[in-house]
Amino acid sequence: MTDHLFNGTGVALVTPFDTNRNVDVASLNKLVKHTLDNGVDFLVALGTTSEAPTLNIAEKKLVVNTILDAASARCKVLLGMGGNNTQAILDQLDKGVPDGISGILSVVPYYNKPQQNGIIEHFKAIADKSPVPVVLYNVPGRTAANMTAQTCLRLAQHPNIIGVKEASGDLQQIMTIIQQKPDDFAVLSGDDALTFPMIALGAAGVISVAANAFCKEFSTMVNLSLEGRMEEASRLHYQMLDRMNLLFAEGNPAGVKALLEIMGICGSATRLPLLEATNQLKAKLKEEYISNQD
């Protein structure tokens, strides 16, 4: 297995809010420490799970600086920086990226539904401008535009594009990328429940939502998978599968924030248009959490 800049277990950190729905810095510090103390390999700031579209510029800066300070150079940090206006991202990159950021995670442009050549030119422009390596993010369920395997493979030739977070759920597409990619290009799972089979197929790791909460089990499963200890990894995968499915039952990050509240790490508040988990889901998550403490 080639050692990539980002491999193993990455966690797409939630943004904790207090009861007034302001950024809860103390809880974010607690969350970063929780993940790093329990085996996570790298952190993602301002990913989808962070509710970044609901954060203003000052709040985004606060979140990133809090994560970098709390991580204290213990791990690499990947910064979410994407959008559907290419020039706006280039303007952002002109201002540089914060010290301590090791790479950017950039999503396929959403809503505009670009053609494949448009996706290629968009990412090439970003990679040419970025002072740090770029990880692509393909999530057609959110963007309404799938980055095909051939498009991904063309972009993988760019010297500053080092990997892809693949959340298409299309294992045929994922296998084509893994089979034909350069050795130094990392394929990362963007679906928690598909992480085990994707690593079995040759993926280098995951950017996980579930690892905000049950990070020790999840990172252990990933490490076992990467070591080829598939029987042990499989057991952990199936032990966690019901919990993973529950986390997404009412959307992300409502489920994982509810579980983090049960664990005493942060509150479950979200910002509109997202709602926090219902009492019914919270009860199921609590029952599942308690049963796994026995």
Backbone as CSV, one residue per row, in Angstrom:
resi,resn,N_x,N_y,N_z,CA_x,CA_y,CA_z,C_x,C_y,C_z
1,MET,0.850,-1.191,0.000,0.000,0.000,0.000,0.887,1.244,0.000
2,THR,0.730,2.100,-1.022,1.484,3.345,-1.099,1.072,4.275,0.038
3,ASP,2.071,4.928,0.640,1.770,5.880,1.705,1.439,7.226,1.077
4,HIS,0.205,7.681,1.259,-0.251,8.935,0.671,-0.236,10.034,1.724
5,LEU,-0.344,11.283,1.260,-0.396,12.419,2.178,-1.599,12.296,3.108
6,PHE,-2.731,11.862,2.538,-3.942,11.630,3.325,-4.363,10.180,3.138
7,ASN,-4.175,9.388,4.171,-4.657,8.004,4.139,-5.051,7.575,5.538
8,GLY,-5.674,6.413,5.629,-6.187,5.974,6.924,-7.537,6.613,7.202
9,THR,-7.748,7.003,8.442,-9.044,7.551,8.859,-8.980,9.067,8.995
10,GLY,-9.699,9.740,8.121,-9.912,11.177,8.266,-11.310,11.399,8.797
11,VAL,-11.499,12.465,9.535,-12.838,12.754,10.067,-13.285,14.130,9.591
12,ALA,-14.477,14.163,8.989,-15.100,15.418,8.579,-15.783,15.995,9.810
13,LEU,-15.121,16.939,10.453,-15.570,17.421,11.755,-16.889,18.190,11.666
14,VAL,-17.767,17.939,12.622,-18.979,18.756,12.764,-18.577,20.109,13.350
15,THR,-19.432,21.089,13.199,-19.268,22.371,13.902,-20.254,22.413,15.064
16,PRO,-19.778,22.291,16.291,-20.699,22.369,17.435,-21.260,23.783,17.573
17,PHE,-22.543,23.863,17.884,-23.186,25.145,18.186,-23.704,25.117,19.620
18,ASP,-23.714,26.290,20.257,-24.298,26.364,21.587,-25.817,26.527,21.475
19,THR,-26.479,26.750,22.587,-27.950,26.813,22.563,-28.463,28.022,21.784
20,ASN,-27.601,29.032,21.586,-27.972,30.189,20.759,-27.530,30.017,19.307
21,ARG,-27.030,28.831,19.014,-26.544,28.477,17.677,-25.346,29.316,17.228
22,ASN,-24.539,29.708,18.182,-23.232,30.291,17.889,-22.191,29.174,17.910
23,VAL,-21.083,29.365,17.222,-20.024,28.351,17.217,-19.532,28.133,18.644
24,ASP,-19.517,26.873,19.044,-19.122,26.491,20.401,-17.648,26.056,20.369
25,VAL,-16.770,27.012,20.641,-15.328,26.769,20.524,-14.853,25.709,21.516
26,ALA,-15.338,25.759,22.731,-14.903,24.793,23.752,-15.243,23.368,23.335
27,SER,-16.447,23.180,22.790,-16.846,21.835,22.359,-16.068,21.382,21.126
28,LEU,-15.739,22.319,20.242,-14.933,21.955,19.069,-13.540,21.513,19.504
29,ASN,-12.970,22.213,20.470,-11.685,21.772,21.043,-11.790,20.366,21.611
30,LYS,-12.861,20.117,22.335,-13.090,18.802,22.951,-13.225,17.719,21.878
31,LEU,-13.934,18.046,20.790,-14.144,17.087,19.703,-12.828,16.735,19.018
32,VAL,-12.008,17.741,18.742,-10.714,17.481,18.092,-9.867,16.572,18.972
33,LYS,-9.799,16.864,20.255,-9.012,16.035,21.178,-9.567,14.611,21.216
34,HIS,-10.902,14.485,21.264,-11.550,13.169,21.282,-11.146,12.341,20.062
35,THR,-11.179,12.942,18.882,-10.864,12.186,17.659,-9.391,11.803,17.608
36,LEU,-8.518,12.742,17.939,-7.080,12.454,17.852,-6.622,11.477,18.931
37,ASP,-7.231,11.549,20.098,-6.869,10.610,21.170,-7.360,9.198,20.880
38,ASN,-8.268,9.077,19.915,-8.848,7.761,19.618,-8.516,7.250,18.219
39,GLY,-7.378,7.697,17.689,-6.801,7.016,16.537,-7.045,7.596,15.164
40,VAL,-7.711,8.748,15.076,-7.937,9.354,13.760,-6.612,9.850,13.187
41,ASP,-6.428,9.704,11.879,-5.155,10.058,11.243,-5.092,11.489,10.728
42,PHE,-6.212,12.028,10.265,-6.217,13.423,9.807,-7.610,14.012,9.970
43,LEU,-7.685,15.334,9.916,-8.939,16.048,10.146,-9.341,16.829,8.896
44,VAL,-10.649,16.976,8.716,-11.179,17.802,7.632,-11.964,18.949,8.252
45,ALA,-11.539,20.162,7.948,-12.221,21.370,8.416,-13.102,21.919,7.297
46,LEU,-14.301,22.351,7.639,-15.242,22.971,6.701,-15.651,22.040,5.562
47,GLY,-15.808,20.754,5.891,-16.430,19.841,4.940,-17.942,19.982,5.013
48,THR,-18.654,19.142,4.265,-20.121,19.191,4.270,-20.675,19.026,5.682
49,THR,-20.075,18.115,6.442,-20.543,17.796,7.787,-20.444,18.983,8.737
50,SER,-19.611,19.952,8.395,-19.419,21.130,9.257,-20.541,22.155,9.120
51,GLU,-21.491,21.905,8.196,-22.536,22.898,7.896,-21.927,24.206,7.383
52,ALA,-20.836,24.074,6.633,-20.114,25.248,6.134,-20.990,26.255,5.390
53,PRO,-21.996,25.809,4.606,-22.823,26.816,3.914,-23.566,27.757,4.856
54,THR,-23.707,27.381,6.127,-24.432,28.243,7.074,-23.489,29.108,7.914
55,LEU,-22.186,28.998,7.672,-21.209,29.765,8.437,-20.791,31.005,7.657
56,ASN,-20.672,32.139,8.353,-20.164,33.330,7.666,-18.634,33.301,7.638
57,ILE,-18.034,34.287,6.990,-16.578,34.282,6.793,-15.838,34.274,8.122
58,ALA,-16.285,35.111,9.068,-15.623,35.175,10.375,-15.742,33.848,11.117
59,GLU,-16.907,33.207,11.029,-17.108,31.915,11.702,-16.239,30.837,11.067
60,LYS,-16.123,30.841,9.749,-15.254,29.855,9.088,-13.819,30.008,9.554
61,LYS,-13.359,31.252,9.654,-11.991,31.495,10.127,-11.839,31.012,11.568
62,LEU,-12.846,31.264,12.402,-12.825,30.815,13.798,-12.756,29.292,13.878
63,VAL,-13.568,28.615,13.089,-13.589,27.146,13.093,-12.231,26.590,12.669
64,VAL,-11.689,27.099,11.576,-10.401,26.594,11.076,-9.292,26.841,12.097
65,ASN,-9.220,28.052,12.634,-8.166,28.359,13.610,-8.300,27.525,14.876
66,THR,-9.535,27.271,15.293,-9.761,26.440,16.482,-9.274,25.016,16.236
67,ILE,-9.592,24.480,15.074,-9.163,23.113,14.740,-7.645,23.029,14.673
68,LEU,-7.014,23.997,13.999,-5.551,23.985,13.883,-4.886,24.107,15.256
69,ASP,-5.412,24.986,16.095,-4.837,25.152,17.444,-5.032,23.890,18.279
70,ALA,-6.229,23.303,18.205,-6.516,22.114,19.014,-5.716,20.906,18.522
71,ALA,-5.526,20.817,17.198,-4.749,19.697,16.634,-3.281,19.839,16.987
72,SER,-2.827,21.079,17.111,-1.466,21.366,17.563,-0.414,20.544,16.819
73,ALA,-0.566,20.484,15.490,0.382,19.785,14.605,0.466,18.280,14.870
74,ARG,-0.532,17.717,15.552,-0.538,16.266,15.787,-0.930,15.493,14.536
75,CYS,-1.573,16.170,13.594,-2.015,15.483,12.379,-2.138,16.502,11.250
76,LYS,-2.331,15.998,10.046,-2.572,16.865,8.895,-4.036,17.320,8.902
77,VAL,-4.260,18.524,8.392,-5.612,19.074,8.298,-5.905,19.418,6.854
78,LEU,-7.045,18.912,6.373,-7.526,19.138,5.016,-8.652,20.164,5.099
79,LEU,-8.593,21.197,4.272,-9.557,22.292,4.334,-10.552,22.205,3.184
80,GLY,-11.840,22.176,3.509,-12.870,22.198,2.481,-12.890,23.553,1.789
81,MET,-12.696,23.545,0.467,-12.707,24.785,-0.304,-13.233,24.478,-1.699
82,GLY,-14.529,24.585,-1.840,-15.139,24.284,-3.134,-16.309,25.197,-3.390
83,GLY,-16.931,25.035,-4.542,-18.080,25.859,-4.874,-18.433,25.716,-6.334
84,ASN,-19.429,26.486,-6.759,-19.854,26.387,-8.152,-19.526,27.659,-8.936
85,ASN,-18.638,28.475,-8.370,-18.111,29.649,-9.063,-16.592,29.524,-9.047
86,THR,-16.026,29.057,-10.150,-14.586,28.776,-10.202,-13.774,30.009,-9.830
87,GLN,-14.130,31.162,-10.382,-13.342,32.365,-10.140,-13.350,32.754,-8.667
88,ALA,-14.477,32.548,-7.996,-14.548,32.883,-6.566,-13.569,32.036,-5.760
89,ILE,-13.414,30.767,-6.135,-12.450,29.894,-5.435,-11.028,30.355,-5.730
90,LEU,-10.767,30.738,-6.989,-9.428,31.229,-7.352,-9.109,32.514,-6.588
91,ASP,-10.107,33.381,-6.432,-9.908,34.619,-5.668,-9.580,34.297,-4.210
92,GLN,-10.252,33.281,-3.678,-9.982,32.844,-2.310,-8.546,32.335,-2.192
93,LEU,-8.131,31.537,-3.182,-6.781,30.965,-3.164,-5.708,32.033,-3.324
94,ASP,-6.058,33.132,-4.000,-5.106,34.244,-4.135,-4.683,34.766,-2.769
95,LYS,-5.589,34.631,-1.787,-5.302,35.101,-0.429,-4.521,34.059,0.369
96,GLY,-4.272,32.899,-0.245,-3.519,31.838,0.412,-4.399,30.965,1.288
97,VAL,-3.786,30.001,1.949,-4.495,29.145,2.908,-3.807,29.302,4.261
98,PRO,-4.526,29.077,5.339,-3.924,29.260,6.668,-2.704,28.359,6.881
99,ASP,-1.733,28.856,7.617,-0.574,28.033,8.001,-1.078,26.814,8.760
100,GLY,-0.553,25.661,8.427,-0.967,24.425,9.089,-1.912,23.589,8.257
101,ILE,-2.448,24.170,7.176,-3.311,23.406,6.272,-2.429,22.635,5.290
102,SER,-2.651,21.330,5.191,-1.810,20.482,4.340,-2.392,20.231,2.956
103,GLY,-3.672,20.517,2.776,-4.305,20.298,1.472,-5.709,20.858,1.492
104,ILE,-6.318,20.957,0.292,-7.721,21.378,0.225,-8.561,20.267,-0.389
105,LEU,-9.796,20.191,0.089,-10.789,19.244,-0.417,-11.801,20.057,-1.199
106,SER,-11.923,19.762,-2.509,-12.762,20.600,-3.361,-13.809,19.758,-4.076
107,VAL,-15.064,20.139,-3.896,-16.190,19.356,-4.383,-16.487,19.671,-5.846
108,VAL,-17.024,18.686,-6.552,-17.525,18.899,-7.911,-18.556,20.038,-7.851
109,PRO,-18.471,21.016,-8.774,-19.414,22.137,-8.730,-20.869,21.665,-8.733
110,TYR,-21.632,22.210,-7.785,-23.019,21.801,-7.596,-23.975,22.755,-8.310
111,TYR,-25.180,22.308,-8.528,-26.286,23.092,-9.086,-26.104,23.442,-10.567
112,ASN,-24.918,23.901,-10.967,-24.687,24.283,-12.365,-24.752,23.098,-13.331
113,LYS,-24.469,21.887,-12.805,-24.433,20.660,-13.618,-23.487,20.787,-14.820
114,PRO,-22.201,21.027,-14.563,-21.244,21.159,-15.664,-21.033,19.842,-16.402
115,GLN,-20.633,19.954,-17.671,-20.218,18.781,-18.426,-18.858,18.326,-17.908
116,GLN,-18.429,17.126,-18.332,-17.173,16.575,-17.819,-15.983,17.481,-18.136
117,ASN,-15.940,18.067,-19.319,-14.832,18.964,-19.656,-14.847,20.205,-18.775
118,GLY,-16.046,20.649,-18.381,-16.147,21.772,-17.461,-15.590,21.427,-16.098
119,ILE,-15.876,20.208,-15.626,-15.331,19.734,-14.343,-13.807,19.688,-14.411
120,ILE,-13.283,19.196,-15.530,-11.822,19.113,-15.696,-11.195,20.494,-15.638
121,GLU,-11.735,21.436,-16.402,-11.145,22.777,-16.432,-11.275,23.473,-15.085
122,HIS,-12.397,23.255,-14.394,-12.610,23.819,-13.052,-11.512,23.360,-12.108
123,PHE,-11.280,22.057,-12.038,-10.300,21.530,-11.091,-8.869,21.830,-11.511
124,LYS,-8.606,21.864,-12.799,-7.263,22.222,-13.257,-6.924,23.648,-12.841
125,ALA,-7.890,24.561,-12.981,-7.658,25.957,-12.584,-7.367,26.054,-11.087
126,ILE,-8.124,25.284,-10.273,-7.919,25.290,-8.825,-6.557,24.694,-8.475
127,ALA,-6.225,23.568,-9.099,-4.956,22.896,-8.792,-3.756,23.722,-9.231
128,ASP,-3.898,24.446,-10.341,-2.809,25.326,-10.799,-2.565,26.458,-9.808
129,LYS,-3.619,26.937,-9.186,-3.534,28.092,-8.285,-3.197,27.701,-6.841
130,SER,-3.629,26.509,-6.412,-3.528,26.153,-4.998,-2.083,25.994,-4.542
131,PRO,-1.727,26.600,-3.400,-0.375,26.434,-2.862,-0.179,25.100,-2.143
132,VAL,-1.259,24.357,-1.952,-1.194,23.046,-1.301,-1.887,22.017,-2.189
133,PRO,-1.621,20.722,-1.983,-2.247,19.691,-2.816,-3.772,19.684,-2.714
134,VAL,-4.396,19.181,-3.783,-5.849,19.173,-3.903,-6.370,17.740,-3.882
135,VAL,-7.414,17.511,-3.072,-8.169,16.259,-3.088,-9.545,16.572,-3.675
136,LEU,-9.929,15.861,-4.723,-11.234,16.043,-5.353,-12.310,15.404,-4.482
137,TYR,-13.542,15.869,-4.642,-14.661,15.293,-3.884,-15.824,15.082,-4.843
138,ASN,-16.155,13.820,-5.061,-17.256,13.461,-5.958,-18.428,12.946,-5.142
139,VAL,-19.531,13.703,-5.132,-20.710,13.318,-4.348,-21.956,13.703,-5.136
140,PRO,-22.258,12.946,-6.192,-23.367,13.318,-7.079,-24.720,13.428,-6.405
141,GLY,-24.906,12.750,-5.277,-26.162,12.875,-4.547,-26.401,14.283,-4.031
142,ARG,-25.324,15.056,-3.868,-25.439,16.439,-3.410,-25.255,17.445,-4.548
143,THR,-24.438,17.097,-5.538,-24.068,18.084,-6.559,-24.912,18.004,-7.819
144,ALA,-25.578,16.873,-8.050,-26.354,16.618,-9.276,-25.456,16.470,-10.499
145,ALA,-24.141,16.313,-10.290,-23.215,16.084,-11.400,-22.192,15.047,-10.958
146,ASN,-22.150,13.911,-11.632,-21.181,12.870,-11.312,-19.892,13.111,-12.079
147,MET,-18.773,13.061,-11.377,-17.470,13.073,-12.034,-17.142,11.638,-12.417
148,THR,-17.101,11.347,-13.702,-16.912,9.976,-14.165,-15.512,9.479,-13.831
149,ALA,-15.341,8.170,-13.929,-14.029,7.572,-13.681,-12.983,8.142,-14.636
150,GLN,-13.336,8.301,-15.906,-12.366,8.794,-16.884,-11.977,10.243,-16.605
151,THR,-12.931,11.054,-16.163,-12.623,12.431,-15.788,-11.690,12.456,-14.585
152,CYS,-11.985,11.637,-13.587,-11.141,11.553,-12.393,-9.723,11.123,-12.766
153,LEU,-9.615,10.139,-13.654,-8.304,9.622,-14.057,-7.509,10.665,-14.839
154,ARG,-8.190,11.473,-15.641,-7.497,12.562,-16.351,-6.960,13.581,-15.355
155,LEU,-7.785,13.926,-14.361,-7.352,14.888,-13.351,-6.238,14.334,-12.464
156,ALA,-6.213,13.016,-12.288,-5.182,12.380,-11.463,-3.780,12.570,-12.044
157,GLN,-3.702,12.953,-13.312,-2.401,13.196,-13.934,-1.819,14.558,-13.538
158,HIS,-2.673,15.439,-12.992,-2.192,16.767,-12.599,-1.281,16.624,-11.381
159,PRO,-0.104,17.234,-11.402,0.852,17.030,-10.301,0.374,17.537,-8.946
160,ASN,-0.610,18.451,-8.926,-1.074,18.983,-7.639,-2.420,18.399,-7.214
161,ILE,-2.924,17.404,-7.945,-4.154,16.705,-7.548,-3.749,15.322,-7.058
162,ILE,-3.942,15.067,-5.769,-3.323,13.892,-5.152,-4.307,12.804,-4.744
163,GLY,-5.618,13.078,-4.905,-6.562,12.048,-4.487,-7.994,12.460,-4.737
164,VAL,-8.904,11.547,-4.411,-10.331,11.815,-4.557,-11.084,11.190,-3.387
165,LYS,-12.022,11.949,-2.854,-13.000,11.407,-1.915,-14.178,10.966,-2.773
166,GLU,-14.396,9.673,-2.864,-15.408,9.119,-3.771,-16.656,8.741,-2.988
167,ALA,-17.741,9.464,-3.248,-19.008,9.198,-2.575,-20.126,9.001,-3.598
168,SER,-19.763,8.429,-4.749,-20.788,8.144,-5.765,-21.599,6.912,-5.398
169,GLY,-21.013,6.036,-4.568,-21.671,4.773,-4.237,-21.625,3.769,-5.359
170,ASP,-20.964,4.112,-6.468,-20.886,3.247,-7.652,-19.569,2.469,-7.602
171,LEU,-19.641,1.229,-7.137,-18.410,0.445,-6.970,-17.733,0.136,-8.298
172,GLN,-18.494,0.039,-9.374,-17.885,-0.179,-10.684,-17.015,1.022,-11.059
173,GLN,-17.546,2.206,-10.851,-16.784,3.433,-11.123,-15.544,3.500,-10.242
174,ILE,-15.722,3.188,-8.968,-14.619,3.247,-8.008,-13.526,2.245,-8.373
175,MET,-13.928,1.046,-8.779,-12.937,0.031,-9.165,-12.143,0.460,-10.396
176,THR,-12.803,1.105,-11.350,-12.111,1.586,-12.553,-11.045,2.609,-12.172
177,ILE,-11.401,3.522,-11.257,-10.429,4.525,-10.806,-9.245,3.849,-10.117
178,ILE,-9.536,2.943,-9.189,-8.471,2.266,-8.439,-7.582,1.448,-9.373
179,GLN,-8.196,0.787,-10.331,-7.435,-0.071,-11.257,-6.484,0.741,-12.146
180,GLN,-6.899,1.935,-12.559,-6.147,2.666,-13.578,-5.417,3.907,-13.063
181,LYS,-5.562,4.246,-11.811,-4.976,5.477,-11.271,-3.458,5.355,-11.126
182,PRO,-2.750,6.501,-11.069,-1.329,6.468,-10.715,-1.144,5.974,-9.281
183,ASP,0.008,5.405,-8.986,0.259,4.861,-7.650,0.173,5.914,-6.563
184,ASP,0.535,7.149,-6.901,0.571,8.191,-5.868,-0.750,8.949,-5.723
185,PHE,-1.804,8.446,-6.340,-3.128,9.068,-6.259,-3.988,8.247,-5.309
186,ALA,-4.513,8.889,-4.263,-5.267,8.182,-3.218,-6.767,8.219,-3.489
187,VAL,-7.407,7.068,-3.396,-8.866,7.008,-3.422,-9.340,6.830,-1.987
188,LEU,-10.177,7.763,-1.523,-10.697,7.739,-0.158,-12.201,7.521,-0.202
189,SER,-12.698,6.687,0.673,-14.139,6.457,0.755,-14.840,7.700,1.291
190,GLY,-15.969,8.047,0.654,-16.810,9.127,1.156,-18.103,8.618,1.740
191,ASP,-18.204,7.294,1.877,-19.387,6.642,2.450,-18.921,5.743,3.581
192,ASP,-19.305,6.053,4.809,-18.848,5.263,5.953,-19.135,3.774,5.784
193,ALA,-20.347,3.455,5.347,-20.747,2.050,5.257,-20.025,1.291,4.151
194,LEU,-19.430,2.017,3.195,-18.701,1.369,2.096,-17.189,1.364,2.315
195,THR,-16.740,1.872,3.441,-15.294,1.997,3.672,-14.596,0.643,3.651
196,PHE,-15.138,-0.332,4.371,-14.504,-1.662,4.409,-14.397,-2.283,3.013
197,PRO,-15.498,-2.380,2.249,-15.347,-2.948,0.909,-14.460,-2.108,-0.006
198,MET,-14.477,-0.780,0.138,-13.622,0.047,-0.729,-12.146,-0.168,-0.438
199,ILE,-11.779,-0.313,0.841,-10.371,-0.597,1.158,-9.988,-1.978,0.637
200,ALA,-10.914,-2.922,0.733,-10.656,-4.262,0.180,-10.377,-4.191,-1.315
201,LEU,-10.987,-3.218,-1.984,-10.783,-3.038,-3.430,-9.542,-2.216,-3.752
202,GLY,-8.941,-1.580,-2.727,-7.711,-0.834,-2.966,-7.730,0.621,-2.565
203,ALA,-8.789,1.081,-1.900,-8.828,2.458,-1.418,-7.803,2.659,-0.299
204,ALA,-7.388,3.922,-0.110,-6.332,4.236,0.857,-6.870,4.640,2.221
205,GLY,-8.199,4.773,2.342,-8.768,5.196,3.604,-10.130,5.820,3.418
206,VAL,-10.486,6.740,4.299,-11.844,7.284,4.349,-11.815,8.708,4.886
207,ILE,-12.782,9.507,4.456,-13.124,10.744,5.163,-14.499,10.488,5.752
208,SER,-14.545,10.350,7.069,-15.685,9.749,7.760,-16.497,10.755,8.574
209,VAL,-17.794,10.509,8.624,-18.698,11.214,9.531,-18.757,10.472,10.863
210,ALA,-18.924,9.157,10.785,-19.065,8.338,11.994,-17.871,8.471,12.930
211,ALA,-16.696,8.732,12.365,-15.483,8.816,13.177,-15.443,10.060,14.053
212,ASN,-16.406,10.985,13.913,-16.563,12.031,14.924,-16.882,11.406,16.273
213,ALA,-17.652,10.333,16.246,-18.177,9.724,17.472,-17.412,8.462,17.849
214,PHE,-17.672,7.346,17.129,-16.975,6.115,17.500,-15.677,5.979,16.703
215,CYS,-14.745,6.915,17.000,-13.501,6.989,16.230,-12.551,5.823,16.486
216,LYS,-12.514,5.324,17.728,-11.561,4.244,18.026,-11.914,2.983,17.251
217,GLU,-13.192,2.588,17.298,-13.614,1.392,16.555,-13.427,1.584,15.057
218,PHE,-13.817,2.760,14.570,-13.773,2.996,13.130,-12.335,3.010,12.624
219,SER,-11.459,3.725,13.323,-10.062,3.780,12.878,-9.381,2.419,13.014
220,THR,-9.768,1.646,14.016,-9.227,0.282,14.150,-9.656,-0.569,12.960
221,MET,-10.928,-0.472,12.571,-11.423,-1.214,11.408,-10.656,-0.822,10.145
222,VAL,-10.423,0.478,9.973,-9.686,0.954,8.798,-8.258,0.426,8.819
223,ASN,-7.591,0.516,9.966,-6.205,0.042,10.063,-6.099,-1.457,9.793
224,LEU,-7.024,-2.227,10.364,-7.018,-3.674,10.119,-7.209,-3.965,8.631
225,SER,-8.115,-3.223,7.992,-8.372,-3.415,6.561,-7.125,-3.106,5.748
226,LEU,-6.460,-2.004,6.074,-5.254,-1.610,5.335,-4.118,-2.603,5.547
227,GLU,-4.128,-3.258,6.700,-3.104,-4.283,6.986,-3.446,-5.630,6.373
228,GLY,-4.620,-5.741,5.756,-5.030,-7.002,5.136,-5.625,-7.999,6.118
229,ARG,-5.958,-7.537,7.328,-6.552,-8.439,8.342,-8.080,-8.360,8.199
230,MET,-8.547,-8.909,7.095,-9.917,-8.673,6.656,-10.974,-9.335,7.537
231,GLU,-10.661,-10.471,8.109,-11.664,-11.141,8.949,-11.948,-10.312,10.197
232,GLU,-10.871,-9.799,10.829,-11.058,-8.956,12.015,-11.756,-7.643,11.645
233,ALA,-11.348,-7.051,10.519,-11.947,-5.795,10.066,-13.425,-5.985,9.747
234,SER,-13.751,-7.116,9.142,-15.139,-7.415,8.771,-16.035,-7.482,10.008
235,ARG,-15.529,-8.081,11.066,-16.314,-8.189,12.302,-16.640,-6.798,12.838
236,LEU,-15.642,-5.909,12.855,-15.880,-4.550,13.337,-16.832,-3.786,12.417
237,HIS,-16.670,-3.973,11.122,-17.545,-3.320,10.148,-19.008,-3.664,10.423
238,TYR,-19.295,-4.944,10.620,-20.685,-5.347,10.842,-21.188,-4.974,12.235
239,GLN,-20.270,-4.889,13.203,-20.675,-4.424,14.536,-21.133,-2.966,14.496
240,MET,-20.527,-2.181,13.594,-20.828,-0.748,13.525,-21.909,-0.412,12.501
241,LEU,-22.283,-1.359,11.661,-23.128,-1.046,10.503,-24.482,-0.446,10.890
242,ASP,-25.149,-1.016,11.895,-26.457,-0.473,12.309,-26.314,0.952,12.826
243,ARG,-25.251,1.192,13.596,-25.020,2.547,14.109,-24.760,3.529,12.965
244,MET,-23.965,3.099,11.988,-23.681,3.974,10.845,-24.967,4.323,10.107
245,ASN,-25.812,3.335,9.900,-27.076,3.590,9.200,-27.978,4.533,9.988
246,LEU,-27.995,4.367,11.316,-28.796,5.266,12.162,-28.316,6.714,12.055
247,LEU,-27.004,6.903,11.962,-26.448,8.255,11.906,-27.005,9.065,10.737
248,PHE,-27.331,8.360,9.652,-27.770,9.061,8.439,-29.276,8.968,8.214
249,ALA,-29.991,8.419,9.184,-31.430,8.198,9.017,-32.201,9.499,8.814
250,GLU,-31.727,10.584,9.401,-32.392,11.886,9.254,-31.442,12.935,8.683
251,GLY,-30.461,12.449,7.927,-29.533,13.361,7.275,-28.306,13.646,8.110
252,ASN,-27.345,14.258,7.463,-26.055,14.570,8.073,-25.926,16.093,8.213
253,PRO,-25.516,16.607,9.383,-24.942,15.920,10.541,-25.904,15.726,11.716
254,ALA,-27.210,15.733,11.481,-28.164,15.628,12.597,-27.893,14.394,13.458
255,GLY,-27.701,13.247,12.818,-27.518,12.000,13.560,-26.245,11.977,14.372
256,VAL,-25.134,12.363,13.740,-23.860,12.286,14.467,-23.808,13.348,15.571
257,LYS,-24.438,14.501,15.379,-24.480,15.497,16.458,-25.314,14.991,17.631
258,ALA,-26.395,14.288,17.332,-27.209,13.715,18.409,-26.401,12.707,19.216
259,LEU,-25.620,11.873,18.524,-24.797,10.888,19.226,-23.703,11.574,20.032
260,LEU,-23.097,12.614,19.478,-22.060,13.344,20.211,-22.630,13.983,21.473
261,GLU,-23.895,14.420,21.416,-24.541,14.967,22.610,-24.720,13.867,23.659
262,ILE,-25.154,12.696,23.223,-25.314,11.560,24.140,-23.978,11.217,24.800
263,MET,-22.890,11.369,24.037,-21.544,11.058,24.538,-20.966,12.184,25.390
264,GLY,-21.661,13.318,25.459,-21.193,14.431,26.271,-20.084,15.254,25.648
265,ILE,-19.991,15.231,24.325,-18.909,15.953,23.638,-19.361,17.315,23.138
266,CYS,-20.566,17.396,22.586,-21.098,18.687,22.144,-22.614,18.595,22.053
267,GLY,-23.259,19.732,21.830,-24.703,19.740,21.694,-25.155,19.249,20.331
268,SER,-26.462,19.061,20.182,-27.001,18.495,18.936,-27.599,19.558,18.017
269,ALA,-27.443,20.846,18.380,-28.045,21.923,17.590,-27.461,21.983,16.185
270,THR,-28.326,22.240,15.214,-27.922,22.477,13.833,-28.462,23.856,13.433
271,ARG,-28.129,24.281,12.236,-28.648,25.538,11.712,-29.556,25.269,10.523
272,LEU,-30.626,26.058,10.437,-31.512,25.952,9.281,-30.720,26.194,7.986
273,PRO,-31.061,25.429,6.920,-32.290,24.658,6.753,-32.257,23.248,7.349
274,LEU,-31.180,22.873,8.032,-31.128,21.547,8.645,-31.754,21.591,10.035
275,LEU,-32.395,20.495,10.407,-32.990,20.356,11.727,-32.210,19.330,12.525
276,GLU,-32.221,19.493,13.860,-31.562,18.476,14.665,-32.411,17.205,14.697
277,ALA,-31.801,16.137,15.130,-32.464,14.833,15.131,-33.731,14.857,15.983
278,THR,-34.716,14.058,15.569,-35.951,13.940,16.345,-35.688,13.174,17.635
279,ASN,-36.613,13.291,18.567,-36.487,12.555,19.825,-36.488,11.049,19.592
280,GLN,-37.226,10.612,18.564,-37.268,9.177,18.257,-35.885,8.665,17.840
281,LEU,-35.202,9.440,16.964,-33.865,9.016,16.537,-32.879,9.105,17.698
282,LYS,-32.990,10.145,18.503,-32.096,10.270,19.663,-32.248,9.077,20.602
283,ALA,-33.494,8.629,20.792,-33.736,7.475,21.666,-33.094,6.211,21.095
284,LYS,-33.203,6.033,19.778,-32.585,4.857,19.134,-31.067,4.916,19.238
285,LEU,-30.514,6.099,19.012,-29.058,6.256,19.106,-28.576,6.004,20.531
286,LYS,-29.343,6.484,21.511,-28.960,6.275,22.911,-28.996,4.796,23.267
287,GLU,-30.041,4.113,22.807,-30.158,2.665,23.070,-28.993,1.914,22.444
288,GLU,-28.657,2.275,21.211,-27.540,1.621,20.502,-26.231,1.930,21.194
289,TYR,-26.069,3.175,21.643,-24.818,3.580,22.315,-24.665,2.816,23.623
290,ILE,-25.726,2.752,24.417,-25.647,2.054,25.716,-25.363,0.561,25.519
291,SER,-25.996,-0.022,24.519,-25.791,-1.464,24.279,-24.361,-1.768,23.872
292,ASN,-23.676,-0.788,23.281,-22.301,-1.015,22.879,-21.300,-0.637,23.965
293,GLN,-21.789,-0.161,25.102,-20.913,0.107,26.244,-20.796,-1.126,27.140
294,ASP,-21.672,-2.089,26.912,-21.671,-3.295,27.773,-20.497,-4.196,27.443
